[in-house]
C-alpha cells in the first residue's frame, strides 16, 4: 500500500474546491480496498455533504477499506451529521 499516493489523491480532491467551501476547509477523501482506490470525494461547499460522505456513498461496498482524509472526520452535529457516523456505519 502506498499511503503517500492515496493522500496525494485526497489532497488533489480537496484542491478542486479550494476557495469554494468557506467557512469550511476544502477537504478530500479516498477509499482504498485491496490496494485499489475504489472511491474519491470532496467537500463542495457549506451545508453540502463532507468529503467522507461523498466518498463513502460513491462506491457500492466500502466495508473493510481504508479511508484517507485530508482533515480529521467531524464528530459533531452542525449543518450536516457527524462524518464519524457514516464511517462506522459503512464498516471502515
Residue frames as a rotation matrix with the C-alpha (Angstrom) as fourth column:
UNK 1
0.580 0.815 0.000 0.00
0.815 -0.580 0.000 0.00
0.000 0.000 -1.000 0.00
UNK 2
-0.525 -0.761 0.380 1.40
0.760 -0.621 -0.193 3.39
0.383 0.188 0.905 -0.96
UNK 3
0.114 0.624 -0.773 -0.02
0.912 -0.375 -0.168 5.77
-0.395 -0.686 -0.611 1.64
UNK 4
-0.544 -0.390 -0.743 1.59
0.158 -0.917 0.366 8.81
-0.824 0.082 0.560 0.03
UNK 5
-0.956 0.228 0.182 -0.14
0.181 -0.027 0.983 8.18
0.230 0.973 -0.016 -3.30
UNK 6
-0.165 0.967 -0.195 -3.51
0.895 0.230 0.382 7.91
0.414 -0.112 -0.903 -1.60
UNK 7
0.082 0.153 -0.985 -3.01
0.726 -0.687 -0.046 11.04
-0.683 -0.711 -0.167 0.49
UNK 8
-0.834 -0.410 -0.369 -1.86
0.042 -0.715 0.698 12.98
-0.550 0.567 0.613 -2.58
UNK 9
-0.713 0.657 0.246 -5.03
0.465 0.181 0.866 11.89
0.525 0.732 -0.435 -4.37
UNK 10
0.173 0.767 -0.618 -7.12
0.985 -0.141 0.101 13.07
-0.010 -0.626 -0.780 -1.40
UNK 11
-0.275 -0.358 -0.892 -5.24
0.393 -0.889 0.236 16.38
-0.877 -0.286 0.385 -1.43
UNK 12
-0.989 -0.071 0.132 -5.96
0.147 -0.284 0.947 16.69
-0.030 0.956 0.291 -5.15
UNK 13
-0.229 0.973 0.018 -9.66
0.841 0.188 0.508 16.21
0.491 0.131 -0.861 -4.48
UNK 14
0.224 0.261 -0.939 -9.57
0.815 -0.578 0.033 18.95
-0.534 -0.773 -0.342 -1.83
UNK 15
-0.669 -0.610 -0.425 -7.68
0.283 -0.738 0.613 21.28
-0.688 0.290 0.666 -4.16
UNK 16
-0.656 0.485 0.578 -10.52
0.674 0.032 0.738 21.11
0.339 0.874 -0.348 -6.69
UNK 17
0.378 0.923 0.075 -12.72
0.713 -0.341 0.613 23.07
0.591 -0.178 -0.787 -4.28
UNK 18
-0.436 -0.608 -0.664 -10.21
0.875 -0.457 -0.156 25.45
-0.209 -0.649 0.732 -2.65
UNK 19
-0.992 0.028 -0.125 -11.88
-0.036 -0.998 0.059 28.78
-0.123 0.063 0.990 -2.07
UNK 20
-0.505 0.851 -0.143 -15.38
-0.346 -0.048 0.937 27.40
0.791 0.523 0.318 -2.60
UNK 21
-0.083 0.451 -0.889 -16.11
0.569 0.754 0.329 25.82
0.818 -0.478 -0.319 0.79
UNK 22
-0.904 -0.333 0.268 -15.85
0.012 -0.648 -0.762 28.85
0.427 -0.685 0.590 3.12
UNK 23
0.436 -0.592 0.678 -16.31
-0.873 -0.461 0.159 28.90
0.218 -0.661 -0.718 6.08
UNK 24
0.850 -0.144 0.506 -15.40
-0.069 0.923 0.379 25.19
-0.522 -0.357 0.775 5.96
UNK 25
-0.204 -0.958 -0.201 -11.99
-0.581 -0.047 0.813 23.97
-0.788 0.283 -0.547 4.79
UNK 26
0.383 0.180 -0.906 -11.54
-0.872 0.395 -0.290 22.23
0.306 0.901 0.308 1.46
UNK 27
-0.142 -0.350 0.926 -11.29
-0.673 0.720 0.169 18.50
-0.726 -0.599 -0.338 2.26
UNK 28
0.055 0.109 -0.993 -10.69
-0.877 0.481 0.004 15.44
0.477 0.870 0.121 0.09
UNK 29
0.103 0.029 0.994 -11.14
-0.686 0.726 0.050 11.73
-0.721 -0.687 0.095 0.78
UNK 30
-0.140 -0.191 -0.971 -10.11
-0.846 0.532 0.018 8.48
0.514 0.825 -0.236 -0.88
UNK 31
0.555 0.309 0.773 -11.30
-0.650 0.741 0.170 4.95
-0.520 -0.597 0.612 -0.06
UNK 32
-0.224 -0.721 -0.656 -8.81
-0.904 0.405 -0.137 2.14
0.364 0.562 -0.743 -0.75
UNK 33
0.539 0.416 0.732 -9.67
-0.634 0.773 0.028 -1.56
-0.554 -0.479 0.681 -0.68
UNK 34
0.708 -0.307 0.636 -7.33
0.423 0.906 -0.034 -4.37
-0.566 0.293 0.771 -1.58
UNK 35
-0.328 -0.939 -0.108 -4.72
0.537 -0.279 0.796 -1.88
-0.777 0.203 0.596 -2.75
UNK 36
-0.545 0.222 0.809 -7.13
0.763 -0.268 0.588 -0.22
0.347 0.937 -0.024 -5.20
UNK 37
-0.906 0.342 -0.250 -8.68
-0.205 -0.871 -0.447 3.23
-0.371 -0.353 0.859 -4.96
UNK 38
-0.628 0.729 0.272 -12.38
0.777 0.599 0.191 2.46
-0.024 0.331 -0.943 -5.10
UNK 39
0.497 0.838 0.226 -13.85
0.816 -0.540 0.208 5.89
0.296 0.080 -0.952 -4.45
UNK 40
-0.756 -0.654 -0.019 -12.95
0.628 -0.717 -0.304 9.57
0.186 -0.242 0.952 -4.08
UNK 41
0.412 0.908 0.081 -14.83
0.843 -0.413 0.343 12.55
0.345 -0.073 -0.936 -2.75
UNK 42
-0.782 -0.599 0.174 -14.52
0.497 -0.767 -0.405 16.20
0.376 -0.230 0.898 -1.81
UNK 43
-0.094 0.705 -0.703 -16.44
0.755 -0.411 -0.512 18.70
-0.649 -0.579 -0.493 0.25
UNK 44
-0.350 -0.005 0.937 -18.01
0.887 -0.325 0.329 21.07
0.302 0.946 0.118 -2.28
UNK 45
-0.529 0.139 0.837 -19.48
-0.071 -0.990 0.119 23.80
0.846 0.004 0.534 -0.11
UNK 46
-0.899 0.161 0.408 -21.24
-0.434 -0.200 -0.878 24.85
-0.060 -0.966 0.250 3.09
UNK 47
-0.060 0.943 0.329 -24.19
-0.817 0.143 -0.559 22.68
-0.574 -0.302 0.761 4.04
UNK 48
0.481 0.154 -0.863 -23.27
-0.742 0.595 -0.307 20.02
0.467 0.788 0.401 1.46
UNK 49
0.991 -0.106 -0.076 -22.04
0.129 0.876 0.465 16.53
0.017 -0.470 0.882 2.38
UNK 50
0.444 -0.895 0.035 -18.48
-0.680 -0.311 0.665 16.38
-0.584 -0.319 -0.746 3.63
UNK 51
-0.114 -0.614 -0.781 -15.73
-0.972 0.231 -0.039 14.62
0.204 0.755 -0.623 1.65
UNK 52
-0.875 -0.246 0.418 -16.02
-0.381 0.881 -0.280 11.40
-0.299 -0.404 -0.864 3.64
UNK 53
-0.054 0.954 0.294 -19.75
-0.123 0.286 -0.950 11.12
-0.991 -0.087 0.101 2.96
UNK 54
0.510 0.187 -0.840 -19.34
-0.810 -0.223 -0.542 11.81
-0.288 0.957 0.038 -0.77
UNK 55
-0.430 -0.807 -0.404 -16.53
-0.876 0.481 -0.028 9.27
0.217 0.342 -0.914 -0.99
UNK 56
-0.867 0.043 0.496 -18.23
-0.225 0.855 -0.466 6.51
-0.445 -0.516 -0.732 1.00
UNK 57
0.127 0.984 0.122 -21.54
-0.129 0.138 -0.982 6.91
-0.984 0.109 0.144 -0.82
UNK 58
0.251 -0.096 -0.963 -19.84
-0.929 -0.305 -0.212 6.78
-0.273 0.947 -0.166 -4.25
UNK 59
-0.692 -0.508 -0.513 -18.85
-0.618 0.784 0.056 3.11
0.374 0.356 -0.857 -4.04
UNK 60
0.229 0.846 -0.481 -21.05
-0.425 0.532 0.732 0.08
0.876 0.037 0.482 -3.66
UNK 61
0.885 0.040 -0.464 -19.09
0.338 0.630 0.699 -1.73
0.320 -0.776 0.544 -0.96
UNK 62
0.259 -0.804 0.535 -16.55
-0.443 -0.591 -0.674 0.18
0.858 -0.062 -0.509 1.10
UNK 63
0.914 0.100 0.393 -16.61
-0.403 0.326 0.855 -2.11
-0.043 -0.940 0.338 4.12
UNK 64
0.690 -0.702 0.174 -13.13
0.527 0.653 0.543 -3.09
-0.495 -0.283 0.821 5.19
UNK 65
0.471 -0.540 0.698 -11.50
0.614 -0.368 -0.698 -0.35
0.634 0.757 0.158 3.15
UNK 66
-0.299 -0.593 -0.748 -9.03
0.880 -0.474 0.024 2.25
-0.368 -0.651 0.664 4.37
UNK 67
0.723 0.587 0.366 -10.13
0.669 -0.726 -0.159 5.87
0.172 0.360 -0.917 4.28
UNK 68
-0.481 -0.868 -0.127 -7.63
0.873 -0.487 0.025 8.64
-0.084 -0.099 0.992 3.60
UNK 69
0.659 0.724 0.203 -8.92
0.712 -0.688 0.140 12.10
0.241 0.052 -0.969 4.52
UNK 70
-0.165 -0.792 0.588 -7.11
0.518 -0.577 -0.631 15.42
0.839 0.201 0.505 4.50
UNK 71
-0.485 0.077 0.871 -8.73
-0.684 -0.654 -0.323 16.53
0.545 -0.753 0.370 7.76
UNK 72
-0.993 0.112 0.045 -9.92
0.057 0.761 -0.646 14.51
-0.107 -0.639 -0.762 10.73
UNK 73
-0.442 0.896 0.040 -13.57
0.448 0.182 0.875 13.45
0.777 0.405 -0.482 10.35
UNK 74
-0.545 0.326 0.772 -16.02
-0.655 -0.740 -0.151 15.57
0.522 -0.588 0.617 12.31
UNK 75
-0.679 0.348 -0.647 -17.90
0.549 0.825 -0.132 14.04
0.488 -0.445 -0.751 15.22
UNK 76
-0.736 0.460 -0.496 -20.37
0.184 -0.570 -0.801 16.83
-0.651 -0.681 0.336 15.95
UNK 77
0.080 0.841 0.536 -23.75
0.975 0.046 -0.218 17.90
-0.208 0.540 -0.816 14.63
UNK 78
-0.690 -0.195 -0.697 -23.77
0.043 -0.973 0.229 21.10
-0.723 0.127 0.679 12.58
UNK 79
-0.121 0.622 -0.774 -25.34
-0.925 -0.353 -0.139 21.69
-0.360 0.699 0.618 9.18
UNK 80
0.175 0.101 -0.979 -24.60
-0.592 0.806 -0.023 18.02
0.787 0.584 0.201 8.47
UNK 81
0.979 0.170 0.110 -24.46
-0.191 0.605 0.773 14.92
0.065 -0.778 0.625 10.68
UNK 82
0.315 -0.915 0.251 -21.10
-0.658 -0.020 0.753 13.71
-0.684 -0.402 -0.608 12.04
UNK 83
0.255 -0.330 -0.909 -18.88
-0.861 0.350 -0.368 12.02
0.440 0.876 -0.195 9.46
UNK 84
-0.748 -0.559 0.358 -17.81
-0.663 0.644 -0.382 9.55
-0.017 -0.523 -0.852 12.11
UNK 85
0.020 0.846 0.533 -21.33
-0.569 0.448 -0.690 8.08
-0.822 -0.289 0.490 11.98
UNK 86
0.809 0.320 -0.493 -21.10
-0.584 0.343 -0.736 7.04
-0.067 0.883 0.464 8.31
UNK 87
-0.162 -0.939 -0.302 -17.55
-0.848 0.289 -0.445 5.79
0.505 0.184 -0.843 8.76
UNK 88
-0.693 -0.014 0.721 -18.76
-0.552 0.653 -0.518 3.43
-0.464 -0.757 -0.460 11.49
UNK 89
0.310 0.942 0.132 -21.95
-0.538 0.288 -0.792 2.56
-0.784 0.174 0.596 9.60
UNK 90
0.703 -0.069 -0.708 -20.03
-0.687 0.192 -0.701 1.61
0.184 0.979 0.088 6.43
UNK 91
0.947 -0.288 0.141 -17.57
0.201 0.876 0.438 -0.63
-0.250 -0.387 0.888 8.33
UNK 92
0.581 -0.792 0.186 -14.39
-0.183 -0.351 -0.918 1.32
0.793 0.500 -0.349 7.76
